[in-house]
Amino acid sequence: CEAAVMTEVFILGIGMTALGKFTERSVKDLSREAVARALADADIHQDDIEAAWFSNTRQGLLEGQNGIRGQCALRPLGFSGIPIANIENACASGSTALLQAIAHIKAGMCDVALVVGAEKMFFTEKREAMFNAFKGGTDIHRLEEFHQQVSAQGAALIPDEYRQDDGKQRSFFMDSYAAQARLHMQKYGTTQRQLAAAAAKNHWHSTMNPLAQYQHDMTVDEVLAGRIITWPFTLPMCAPISDGAAAAVVCSADALRRLGKRRAIRIRALALRSGIQRDANDFANHIGRLTAQQAYEQAGIAPSDVDVAEVHDASAYAEIQQIENLGLCELGEGGVYTEQGHTALGGATPVNPSGGLVSKGHPVGATGIMQLHELVTQLRGEAGKRQVHGARIAVAENGGGFYETEEAATTVTVLEGPSR
């Protein structure tokens, strides 16, 4: 057990596709590109891979591929005979798959592993099914109860003109996050303009990311002027439906020495938690905060050590909540901290330099690995115009699903870059 704990694991190579709505592309095609990029980045051959994990959340419902998704995507690429495991943990699927690969390496069961996240979410002819798929991210037997719960949270804040549902399709997650945002507003005085500041910052960041789904700058006022999705969110505050894939090659320290690679990034910690029973206003015990504390303890760092972060901003409010959970600012101060520019490039701790989910995109099963793609790029000093100067410690927060008052699952990963 002690030997397993001491085994270090590294990201040897990583790659991702551009994000967008790709009507002509498939899960297999997206996976092929991401895997090829990761292998090339690691400078190894596919025969060096000893085991693989594959994350996807939509193929079962939207395409009928209910099982063996990883085998179907990877075997045509030449991966046969090795263990291939399929992981589904909602939006946290990719980072959960990585955790399983790390555990496999730490247990001495392999030295080099592949983790792939791929998602095909957009189908022009399946619009209703596309939105219904989001409902599987919560307890489907309690949907009505859930709807009543979130509708009531902070309802007094909703302006009269937005109290009636316009009936337009949207992810139920936006209702969940909107309810949490209203509670945060009630308790801490967070404003809609501060939510817009987080979204505008990420739209600006994405102009420097050639892989982002959206690459146009937006001002705070332009974000506020967007169509209301569910109050207090406008459309630019919400993550889009996205297609895309990402892959990472991870390895043990022994494999790293054998392969002689110099651009590897050390995984200092990866914590996974599920939620607990708590009052909706008990932000101090939010799943993201507890997971961050666990990851920091594993890594032996403090929030003040973090140089750059990628957080799960499926909504602009989620970023404000997660920077508080990560300890980048105090509870209740996320809105002000964001509005003051501390999370923008050039600020105290840049957050989502990739553009985040609201602008880079959010292909659910691939999102966790894509966050790490950005952080690996930052830690290597290869992010170009969006480079965070001197970045050495990076943190990713990746949430999945929704249960009661928070995400159903959350991971926090701590990475350490090489000395430069």
C-alpha positions as CSV (number, residue, x, y, z in Angstrom):
1,C,0.0,0.0,0.0
2,E,2.8,2.4,0.9
3,A,4.6,1.7,-2.4
4,A,1.4,2.4,-4.3
5,V,0.9,5.7,-2.6
6,M,4.5,6.7,-3.4
7,T,4.1,5.9,-7.1
8,E,4.2,9.1,-9.1
9,V,2.0,9.4,-12.2
10,F,2.6,11.9,-15.1
11,I,0.8,13.2,-18.1
12,L,3.2,12.2,-20.9
13,G,1.1,13.5,-23.8
14,I,-2.2,15.2,-24.4
15,G,-4.3,16.2,-27.4
16,M,-7.8,17.5,-28.3
17,T,-9.9,18.4,-31.2
18,A,-11.4,21.8,-31.9
19,L,-14.9,22.2,-30.4
20,G,-18.1,23.0,-32.2
21,K,-21.3,21.5,-33.8
22,F,-19.9,19.1,-36.3
23,T,-22.8,17.5,-38.2
24,E,-20.6,15.3,-40.3
25,R,-18.3,14.0,-37.6
26,S,-18.7,10.9,-35.4
27,V,-17.5,9.8,-32.0
28,K,-15.1,7.4,-33.7
29,D,-13.7,10.2,-35.9
30,L,-13.3,12.7,-33.1
31,S,-11.6,10.0,-30.9
32,R,-9.2,9.2,-33.7
33,E,-8.0,12.8,-34.0
34,A,-7.7,13.2,-30.2
35,V,-5.8,10.0,-29.8
36,A,-3.4,10.7,-32.7
37,R,-2.7,14.1,-31.2
38,A,-2.0,12.7,-27.7
39,L,0.3,9.9,-29.0
40,A,2.2,12.4,-31.2
41,D,2.5,14.8,-28.2
42,A,3.9,12.0,-26.1
43,D,6.1,10.9,-28.9
44,I,5.2,7.2,-28.4
45,H,3.5,4.5,-30.5
46,Q,0.1,3.0,-29.8
47,D,1.9,-0.3,-29.0
48,D,3.3,1.4,-25.9
49,I,-0.2,1.7,-24.5
50,E,-1.0,-1.1,-22.0
51,A,-4.6,-0.1,-20.9
52,A,-7.2,2.4,-21.9
53,W,-10.2,4.2,-20.4
54,F,-13.0,5.8,-22.5
55,S,-15.6,8.3,-21.3
56,N,-18.8,9.2,-23.1
57,T,-22.3,10.0,-21.9
58,R,-24.5,10.4,-25.0
59,Q,-24.0,7.6,-27.5
60,G,-26.4,5.2,-25.7
61,L,-29.4,7.6,-25.8
62,L,-28.7,9.4,-29.1
63,E,-27.2,6.6,-31.2
64,G,-28.1,3.4,-29.5
65,Q,-24.5,2.4,-28.7
66,N,-25.4,1.3,-25.1
67,G,-22.2,-0.5,-24.4
68,I,-18.6,-1.1,-25.4
69,R,-18.2,2.4,-26.7
70,G,-14.5,2.5,-26.0
71,Q,-13.9,-0.8,-27.7
72,C,-15.9,0.5,-30.8
73,A,-13.9,3.7,-30.9
74,L,-10.4,2.4,-30.1
75,R,-10.2,-1.0,-31.8
76,P,-10.4,0.5,-35.3
77,L,-7.4,2.6,-34.3
78,G,-5.4,-0.5,-33.6
79,F,-5.9,-0.9,-29.8
80,S,-6.8,-4.6,-29.3
81,G,-6.0,-7.1,-26.6
82,I,-5.4,-4.5,-23.9
83,P,-7.9,-3.8,-21.1
84,I,-10.4,-1.1,-22.2
85,A,-12.9,0.2,-19.7
86,N,-15.9,2.5,-20.2
87,I,-16.6,5.3,-17.7
88,E,-19.8,7.3,-17.3
89,N,-19.9,9.9,-14.5
90,A,-21.9,12.7,-16.2
91,C,-19.8,15.8,-16.8
92,A,-17.0,14.4,-14.6
93,S,-16.6,11.3,-16.8
94,G,-13.3,12.3,-18.3
95,S,-11.6,13.2,-15.0
96,T,-13.1,10.1,-13.4
97,A,-11.6,7.9,-16.2
98,L,-8.2,9.6,-15.5
99,L,-8.5,8.7,-11.8
100,Q,-9.1,5.0,-12.7
101,A,-6.0,5.0,-15.0
102,I,-3.9,6.6,-12.2
103,A,-5.1,3.9,-9.7
104,H,-4.2,1.2,-12.2
105,I,-0.7,2.6,-12.6
106,K,-0.3,3.1,-8.8
107,A,-1.4,-0.5,-8.3
108,G,1.4,-1.7,-10.6
109,M,-1.0,-3.1,-13.2
110,C,0.5,-1.1,-16.0
111,D,3.0,1.6,-16.7
112,V,1.5,3.5,-19.7
113,A,-2.2,4.2,-20.1
114,L,-4.5,6.1,-22.4
115,V,-7.6,8.1,-21.3
116,V,-10.0,9.3,-23.9
117,G,-13.1,11.4,-23.6
118,A,-15.3,11.9,-26.7
119,E,-18.8,13.3,-27.2
120,K,-21.2,13.8,-30.1
121,M,-24.0,15.9,-28.7
122,F,-25.4,17.8,-31.7
123,F,-27.8,16.1,-34.1
124,T,-29.9,18.4,-36.3
125,E,-32.7,15.8,-36.5
126,K,-32.8,14.9,-32.8
127,R,-33.2,18.2,-31.0
128,E,-35.7,17.0,-28.4
129,A,-33.6,14.0,-27.6
130,M,-30.5,16.2,-27.3
131,F,-32.2,18.2,-24.5
132,N,-33.8,15.2,-22.9
133,A,-30.4,13.6,-22.5
134,F,-29.5,16.2,-19.9
135,K,-32.3,14.9,-17.6
136,G,-30.2,11.7,-17.1
137,G,-27.8,13.8,-15.1
138,T,-30.1,13.8,-12.1
139,D,-32.5,11.3,-10.5
140,I,-35.1,10.8,-13.2
141,H,-37.6,9.4,-10.7
142,R,-37.6,12.7,-8.8
143,L,-37.7,15.2,-11.8
144,E,-41.0,16.9,-10.7
145,E,-39.8,17.2,-7.1
146,F,-36.5,18.6,-8.3
147,H,-38.2,21.1,-10.6
148,Q,-40.4,22.4,-7.7
149,Q,-37.3,22.6,-5.4
150,V,-35.2,24.7,-7.8
151,S,-38.1,26.9,-8.9
152,A,-38.7,27.9,-5.3
153,Q,-35.0,28.7,-4.4
154,G,-34.5,32.5,-4.5
155,A,-37.7,33.0,-6.4
156,A,-38.3,36.3,-4.8
157,L,-35.4,37.8,-6.7
158,I,-36.8,36.9,-10.2
159,P,-38.2,40.0,-11.9
160,D,-41.9,39.8,-12.8
161,E,-41.2,39.7,-16.5
162,Y,-39.1,36.5,-16.2
163,R,-41.4,34.5,-13.8
164,Q,-43.2,32.7,-16.6
165,D,-41.3,30.0,-18.4
166,D,-41.1,30.8,-22.1
167,G,-41.2,27.1,-23.0
168,K,-38.0,27.2,-25.0
169,Q,-35.7,24.2,-24.8
170,R,-32.8,24.3,-22.4
171,S,-30.7,22.0,-20.3
172,F,-32.2,21.4,-16.9
173,F,-28.8,22.1,-15.5
174,M,-29.3,25.8,-16.2
175,D,-32.3,25.8,-13.9
176,S,-30.2,24.1,-11.2
177,Y,-27.4,26.6,-11.5
178,A,-29.8,29.5,-11.6
179,A,-31.3,28.4,-8.4
180,Q,-27.9,28.2,-6.7
181,A,-27.0,31.6,-8.2
182,R,-30.1,33.2,-6.6
183,L,-29.3,31.7,-3.2
184,H,-25.8,33.1,-3.5
185,M,-27.2,36.5,-4.4
186,Q,-29.5,36.4,-1.4
187,K,-26.8,35.4,1.0
188,Y,-23.8,37.3,-0.2
189,G,-25.1,40.1,-2.4
190,T,-23.7,38.7,-5.7
191,T,-25.1,40.5,-8.7
192,Q,-26.1,39.6,-12.2
193,R,-23.5,42.0,-13.5
194,Q,-20.8,40.0,-11.7
195,L,-22.0,36.8,-13.4
196,A,-21.7,38.7,-16.7
197,A,-18.2,39.7,-15.8
198,A,-17.2,36.1,-15.4
199,A,-18.8,35.2,-18.8
200,A,-17.3,38.3,-20.6
201,K,-13.8,37.4,-19.3
202,N,-14.1,33.9,-20.6
203,H,-15.3,35.1,-24.0
204,W,-12.3,37.3,-24.2
205,H,-10.0,34.5,-23.2
206,S,-11.4,32.2,-25.9
207,T,-10.4,34.7,-28.6
208,M,-6.8,33.5,-27.9
209,N,-7.7,29.8,-28.1
210,P,-7.9,28.5,-31.7
211,L,-9.7,25.3,-30.5
212,A,-12.6,27.1,-28.8
213,Q,-16.1,26.8,-30.1
214,Y,-16.7,30.6,-29.7
215,Q,-13.8,33.0,-30.5
216,H,-15.5,36.4,-30.3
217,D,-15.0,38.9,-27.5
218,M,-18.0,40.2,-25.5
219,T,-18.3,43.1,-23.1
220,V,-20.2,42.8,-19.8
221,D,-23.1,44.8,-21.2
222,E,-23.3,42.6,-24.3
223,V,-23.5,39.5,-22.1
224,L,-26.3,41.2,-20.0
225,A,-28.1,42.1,-23.2
226,G,-28.3,38.4,-24.3
227,R,-31.6,36.5,-24.3
228,I,-32.7,35.3,-20.9
229,I,-32.4,31.5,-20.6
230,T,-33.5,31.3,-16.9
231,W,-33.0,34.2,-14.6
232,P,-30.4,35.4,-13.8
233,F,-28.7,33.8,-16.8
234,T,-28.5,35.1,-20.3
235,L,-27.4,32.9,-23.2
236,P,-23.7,34.0,-23.2
237,M,-23.6,32.9,-19.5
238,C,-24.4,29.3,-20.4
239,A,-22.2,26.6,-21.9
240,P,-23.2,25.5,-25.4
241,I,-23.9,22.1,-26.8
242,S,-20.6,20.8,-28.2
243,D,-19.0,18.0,-30.1
244,G,-15.3,17.2,-29.4
245,A,-12.8,14.8,-28.0
246,A,-9.6,14.8,-25.9
247,A,-7.1,12.2,-25.0
248,A,-4.2,11.9,-22.5
249,V,-1.3,9.5,-22.2
250,V,-0.4,8.9,-18.5
251,C,2.6,6.9,-17.2
252,S,4.5,5.9,-14.1
253,A,7.9,7.4,-13.1
254,D,9.6,4.2,-14.2
255,A,8.1,4.5,-17.7
256,L,9.0,8.2,-17.9
257,R,12.7,7.3,-17.1
258,R,12.6,4.5,-19.7
259,L,11.0,6.7,-22.4
260,G,13.3,9.6,-21.6
261,K,10.6,12.3,-22.1
262,R,11.2,15.8,-20.8
263,R,7.8,17.5,-21.2
264,A,5.8,15.4,-18.8
265,I,3.5,17.0,-16.2
266,R,3.3,15.5,-12.7
267,I,-0.1,14.7,-11.3
268,R,0.2,15.9,-7.7
269,A,-3.4,14.9,-6.7
270,L,-6.8,13.9,-8.0
271,A,-9.7,13.7,-5.6
272,L,-13.2,12.5,-6.4
273,R,-16.2,13.0,-4.1
274,S,-20.0,12.7,-4.2
275,G,-22.3,15.1,-2.5
276,I,-23.6,15.1,1.1
277,Q,-26.9,16.0,2.7
278,R,-26.7,19.7,3.5
279,D,-28.8,22.8,3.6
280,A,-28.9,24.6,0.3
281,N,-27.4,27.7,1.9
282,D,-24.5,25.8,3.5
283,F,-21.9,26.8,1.0
284,A,-19.1,26.0,3.3
285,N,-19.8,22.3,2.8
286,H,-20.4,22.4,-0.9
287,I,-19.1,19.4,-2.7
288,G,-16.6,21.5,-4.7
289,R,-15.1,23.0,-1.5
290,L,-14.7,19.6,0.3
291,T,-13.2,18.0,-2.8
292,A,-10.7,20.9,-3.2
293,Q,-9.6,20.6,0.4
294,Q,-9.0,16.8,-0.1
295,A,-7.0,17.4,-3.2
296,Y,-4.9,20.2,-1.6
297,E,-4.2,17.8,1.3
298,Q,-3.1,15.1,-1.1
299,A,-0.9,17.5,-3.0
300,G,0.6,19.2,0.1
301,I,-0.3,22.7,-1.2
302,A,-2.4,25.6,-0.2
303,P,-4.8,27.7,-2.4
304,S,-2.1,30.4,-2.4
305,D,0.2,28.1,-4.4
306,V,-2.2,27.9,-7.3
307,D,-1.0,29.8,-10.4
308,V,-3.8,29.0,-12.9
309,A,-7.1,27.1,-12.7
310,E,-9.7,25.6,-15.0
311,V,-13.1,25.3,-13.4
312,H,-16.4,23.8,-14.5
313,D,-18.3,26.9,-15.6
314,A,-21.3,25.2,-17.2
315,S,-22.8,28.5,-16.2
316,A,-21.1,31.8,-15.4
317,Y,-22.3,31.5,-11.8
318,A,-20.5,28.1,-11.4
319,E,-17.2,29.8,-11.9
320,I,-17.9,32.3,-9.1
321,Q,-18.9,29.4,-6.8
322,Q,-15.9,27.3,-7.7
323,I,-13.2,29.9,-7.2
324,E,-14.6,30.3,-3.7
325,N,-14.5,26.5,-3.3
326,L,-10.9,26.4,-4.5
327,G,-10.0,29.0,-1.9
328,L,-8.9,31.5,-4.5
329,C,-11.0,34.0,-2.6
330,E,-13.2,33.9,0.5
331,L,-16.7,32.5,0.6
332,G,-19.2,35.1,-0.8
333,E,-16.5,37.2,-2.4
334,G,-16.4,35.4,-5.8
335,G,-18.5,38.0,-7.6
336,V,-16.5,41.0,-6.4
337,Y,-13.2,39.1,-6.9
338,T,-14.2,38.4,-10.5
339,E,-15.4,41.9,-11.2
340,Q,-12.1,43.3,-10.0
341,G,-10.3,41.3,-12.7
342,H,-8.3,39.0,-10.4
343,T,-9.4,35.9,-12.5
344,A,-8.5,37.4,-15.9
345,L,-5.2,36.9,-17.7
346,G,-2.8,39.2,-15.9
347,G,-4.8,39.0,-12.7
348,A,-3.8,37.3,-9.4
349,T,-4.9,33.8,-10.4
350,P,-6.2,33.5,-14.0
351,V,-9.2,31.2,-14.2
352,N,-10.3,29.4,-17.4
353,P,-7.7,30.9,-19.8
354,S,-9.0,28.4,-22.3
355,G,-12.3,30.3,-22.5
356,G,-14.0,27.9,-20.0
357,L,-17.1,25.9,-20.8
358,V,-19.2,28.9,-21.6
359,S,-17.0,29.9,-24.6
360,K,-14.5,27.1,-25.3
361,G,-17.3,24.6,-25.2
362,H,-18.6,21.6,-23.2
363,P,-18.6,18.2,-24.8
364,V,-19.7,16.5,-21.6
365,G,-17.7,13.2,-21.6
366,A,-14.5,15.0,-22.9
367,T,-14.6,18.1,-20.7
368,G,-12.5,16.9,-17.8
369,I,-9.6,15.9,-20.1
370,M,-10.0,19.1,-22.1
371,Q,-9.5,21.1,-18.9
372,L,-6.2,19.3,-18.3
373,H,-5.2,19.9,-21.9
374,E,-5.3,23.7,-21.2
375,L,-3.4,23.3,-17.9
376,V,-0.7,21.1,-19.4
377,T,-0.3,23.6,-22.2
378,Q,0.0,26.4,-19.6
379,L,2.5,24.5,-17.4
380,R,4.7,23.8,-20.5
381,G,4.7,27.5,-21.3
382,E,3.1,26.8,-24.7
383,A,-0.2,28.7,-24.5
384,G,0.9,31.7,-26.7
385,K,-1.1,34.9,-26.2
386,R,-3.1,33.4,-23.3
387,Q,0.0,32.1,-21.4
388,V,0.0,32.6,-17.6
389,H,3.5,33.8,-16.9
390,G,5.5,31.5,-14.6
391,A,2.7,29.0,-14.1
392,R,3.9,26.0,-12.1
393,I,1.0,24.7,-10.1
394,A,-2.4,24.3,-11.8
395,V,-5.8,23.1,-10.6
396,A,-8.8,21.8,-12.4
397,E,-12.3,21.4,-10.9
398,N,-14.7,19.2,-12.9
399,G,-18.3,18.6,-11.7
400,G,-20.8,16.0,-12.9
401,G,-24.6,15.7,-12.7
402,F,-26.8,17.3,-10.1
403,Y,-28.3,15.9,-7.0
404,E,-30.3,17.9,-4.4
405,T,-28.4,21.1,-3.9
406,E,-25.1,20.5,-5.8
407,E,-23.2,18.5,-8.3
408,A,-23.6,14.7,-7.9
409,A,-19.8,14.1,-8.4
410,T,-16.8,16.4,-8.4
411,T,-13.1,16.0,-9.1
412,V,-10.3,18.3,-8.3
413,T,-6.9,17.7,-10.0
414,V,-3.6,19.3,-9.0
415,L,-0.8,19.4,-11.6
416,E,2.8,20.5,-11.3
417,G,4.9,21.6,-14.3
418,P,8.5,21.1,-14.9
419,S,11.0,23.7,-13.7
420,R,11.7,26.2,-16.5
